[in-house]
Amino acid sequence: MASGSDDQLGQCSSATLQCLICMKHIEDPRLCPQCSKLFCYNCIRQWLQKADSESGNPTCPYCRCTCNIETFVKILEGSPLYPCNPIAEESSSTAHPDTANNDPEKVLHRLEKLLLETQGFFNETNDRVNQELKKHSALVEKTKNNLVKTVNLMTHQELKDIHQQFHAKNAEIDAWNEILKNKLNKHQFDVSSIKAAIQQSSPAELVVKQAEIEKSCTKVTESLKSISLNVKPLSFTSNLIPEPFTWKFAVNRYTAIRRTNEVQYSDLVTDDIGSVWRLEVHPCGFDDAKNTSLSIFLQLYNGIEGQYHYSFELLGPTRNHFYEAEDYFELRKGWGQNHFIDLKSLQESFIVDDGFELRCSVRSLNLIDKYGKMKKRADLLTTEVDHLKKLAYPDCLDEVVTIRNVVEAVKSSACLYSDILSDDIGGQWRLQVYPGGNGETRGQFLCIFLELCSGIPNKYEFTVALLHQNVKKIVKKSLEYCIQPSLPFGWKTFLGREEFINSGYIQKDSLSIRLTVKPPNATQKLAYFRQQMEHNLEHNEHPTRKQSVISNDSKPSTSQEPLERRLRKASISLYKNLFTKSSSTDQ
């Protein structure tokens, strides 16, 4: 009995040695509760997932019964049903590799299994990619729909606001209609009364009533002249379209300027994003419109180039003449109309007191365009501010110096000196460095002092930066002090000894230090320069007679000019260098 059951289990094990899906040795076996066939866990899970996604009805690949991964029974290792490793086949294939490789049936079987494996991996990847693509496509569509929904809500609200403005303006017009009708009806009654008086009176009576009737007609006429429609300009406000910047320009003495066709420029005006504009009016026309039409152009004098919407409106006693367009504006180049209005119509309908008035407006195309221009303007202003800061706080000395023989000085607490550095206003400086400390800080800190070797004692701001390969470890300190010649001033506790020695500041027995010296502002710098020149003038030796004699036919060189004149020229040159305007503001 025992031998019979063992044979049965052996047959079962040999029969279920390979997975029916991947045709390989079964890994993590799972048993179908209906047909009792064994499959790899990953194989049957992927099979059921694919069947569920394709048909919605996952089934066993062998018996085709409906099931899911939870219904498959896990076979524990050590169980009689747990498939054994194919030792015999592996040993036989190992013992006779050439025979196994050359057996056509085994080669075919192995290639079929490899193909099935590859096909399964391809199918799995294909499903995964398609699912990810569908997911991302759905997310993109959802994001688009949300954005469209938001835009539609904003647009709906904007249209609602515009319609409300429209109805409010119509209500105002209706109110004025009622007011003006009442006034006109009253005057119509007066006119009818005058008409009846004339028709019902004899000629003799009309002679007597003539003055009274004329007075009544004059009164009605004057009252009619005072009737006018006092309605605000027909403009609507919008949250999506920026408000235009508007200004007026009056052209006077038209008769005189028309004869010469002298170009009339409006004053420079600045809009709400910092761009500067002006109108250019040709009283007798420009180019092909000369002597036939009035020409008007809008010019971007300074600011942000780009696309703009603009309009011109010629104001008249009875009507206005209007033109609007969109164009790309470049600096100092105008856009507008050569044939804005013919000269005859201008003189007949718009000339008042030998002049006329224009109203001009300009705006960005939309809010996004306006914000883009404002960003460019902000960037330009940042650049200008940085330039002005550089002018207002000019450096007179900015050098990197190298201090050598540091290691020995750390041990002996000796003082190391930098090279003599000359600034651009006549002063000479040097650094005094105590790598081992000085006085009460000896053996505890690195000390750095700045010495004015020669020059005029004044207030300076100076910065000392101990450089390092790692930017984050650069140590920078600044002071402002009235420095006296040959009296060093600085830091006794610039940097701790341990950090200084162990953090990599000493490279090849030397230190690298950046020194920056500057007066408090540009005005002070100019004053310091003047003091230095006057100091040099006082201590300069008088030239000998031989050096001062100049022939009449020769021109004085720079060195032969009087020192006072040279001082004045040098001061003017420095002033120009400090406050030179950019090319955009020269005109």
Secondary structure, DSSP 8 states (H G I E B T S, - for coil): -HHHHHHHHHHHHHHTSB-TTT-SB-SSEEE-TTT--EEEHHHHHHHHHHHHHHHS--B-TTT--B--GGGSEE--TTSTTS----HHHHHHHHH-HHHHHH-HHHHHHHHHHHHHHHHHHHHHHHHHHHHHHHHHHHHHHHHHHHHHHHHHHHHHHHHHHHHHHHHHHHHHHHHHHHHHHHHHHHHHHHHHHHHHHHHHS-HHHHHHHHHHHHHHHHHHHHHHHT-------S----SSS---EEEEEEE--HHHHHHHT--EE---EE-TTS-EEEEEEETT-SGGGTTTEEEEEEEEEES--EEEEEEEEEE-SS--EEEEEEEEE-BT-EEEEEEEEEHHHHHHHT--SS-EEEEEEEEESSHHHHHHHHHHHHHHHHHHHHHHHHHHS--SEEEEEEEE-HHHHHHHT--EE---EE-TTS-EEEEEEETT--GGGTTTEEEEEEEEEES--EEEEEEEEE--SSGGG-EEEEEEEEE-BT--EEEEEEEEHHHHHHTT--BTTEEEEEEEEE-SSHHHHHHHHHHHHHHHHHHS----HHHH---TTS---TTTS-HHHHHHHHHHHHHHHHS---GGG--
